[in-house]
Amino acid sequence: MLRFLADENFKGEIVRGLLRRMPDLDLVRVQDIGLTGADDPSILDWAAEQERIVLTHDRATMPDFAYERVVAGEAMPGVIVLPRRLAVRQAIDELSLIATSSEVDEWQGFVLHLPL
């Protein structure tokens, strides 16, 4: 199963809803691992070391830093960008589908913008 890292400003309602729906989901928040206030490159470094896909609402900078890692030949286990206006239920539905129907290696170097 996929492993996720929720960015610092990722909606808590989505995190809680995902964990209620999928109690075995391996999802941690930036706040849980001591990276509160960290910049995007640091978050992506940690995610790469831990082989976690980053969940973020940050369309402005996170994808660019992710692509920079790919171009530099660095590990980038994946980023999923959700718009803040996306309904919580829809976000949970789509992330649940992704978590149960894909494999870790499919996400290497990939940035996905939801909704699907």
C-alpha positions in Angstrom: 0.0 0.0 0.0 1.1 3.5 -0.6 2.6 5.7 2.1 1.7 9.4 2.4 3.0 12.6 3.9 0.5 15.4 4.3 2.0 18.8 3.8 1.7 21.3 6.7 -1.3 23.2 5.4 -3.1 20.1 4.0 -6.7 20.0 5.3 -7.0 18.1 8.5 -10.6 17.0 7.6 -9.2 15.1 4.6 -6.5 13.4 6.8 -9.0 12.4 9.4 -11.5 11.2 6.9 -9.0 9.1 5.1 -7.8 7.5 8.3 -11.4 6.8 9.3 -12.1 5.1 6.0 -8.8 3.3 5.8 -7.5 2.8 9.4 -4.4 0.9 8.1 -3.4 3.7 5.8 0.2 4.8 6.4 -0.2 8.6 6.5 1.8 11.0 8.6 1.6 14.8 8.7 4.6 17.2 8.4 3.7 18.3 12.0 4.0 14.7 13.3 7.6 14.3 12.1 9.1 17.6 13.3 9.1 19.4 9.9 6.7 22.2 10.8 7.7 25.3 9.0 10.1 23.4 6.7 10.5 24.5 3.1 9.3 22.4 0.2 12.7 21.0 -0.7 13.2 19.7 2.9 9.8 18.1 2.8 10.5 16.5 -0.5 13.9 15.3 0.8 12.3 13.6 3.8 9.5 12.1 1.7 12.1 10.7 -0.7 14.1 9.1 2.1 10.9 7.6 3.5 9.4 6.7 0.1 6.2 8.7 0.9 4.0 10.5 -1.6 3.4 14.1 -0.6 -0.2 15.3 -0.4 -0.5 19.1 -0.8 -2.7 22.0 -1.7 0.3 24.0 -2.8 0.0 24.3 -6.6 2.4 27.3 -6.7 5.7 25.9 -5.5 5.6 22.2 -4.5 5.2 20.8 -8.1 8.1 23.0 -9.3 10.4 21.7 -6.6 9.3 18.2 -7.3 10.1 18.5 -11.0 13.5 20.0 -10.1 14.3 16.8 -8.2 13.4 14.7 -11.2 15.5 16.8 -13.6 18.5 16.6 -11.1 18.1 12.8 -11.0 17.1 12.8 -7.4 14.4 10.5 -5.9 10.9 11.9 -6.0 8.3 9.4 -4.8 5.4 11.4 -6.0 3.2 14.5 -5.3 -0.6 14.7 -5.3 -1.9 18.3 -5.5 -5.5 18.9 -4.5 -7.2 22.3 -4.9 -8.3 23.7 -1.5 -11.9 24.1 -3.0 -12.2 20.4 -3.7 -15.0 18.9 -1.5 -13.6 16.9 1.4 -15.7 13.9 0.5 -14.4 13.9 -3.1 -10.8 14.3 -1.9 -11.2 11.3 0.4 -12.9 9.3 -2.4 -10.2 10.0 -4.9 -7.3 9.5 -2.5 -8.8 6.2 -1.2 -9.0 5.0 -4.8 -5.4 5.9 -5.5 -4.2 4.3 -2.3 -5.9 1.0 -3.1 -5.4 0.8 -6.8 -1.8 1.8 -7.4 1.7 0.8 -6.4 4.6 2.8 -5.1 6.8 2.4 -8.2 4.0 4.0 -10.4 4.4 7.3 -8.6 8.2 7.8 -9.0 8.8 11.2 -10.5 5.1 11.8 -11.0 3.0 14.9 -10.0 -0.8 14.4 -10.1 -3.3 17.2 -10.0 -6.7 16.2 -8.7 -9.6 16.0 -9.3 -9.2 13.1 -11.7 
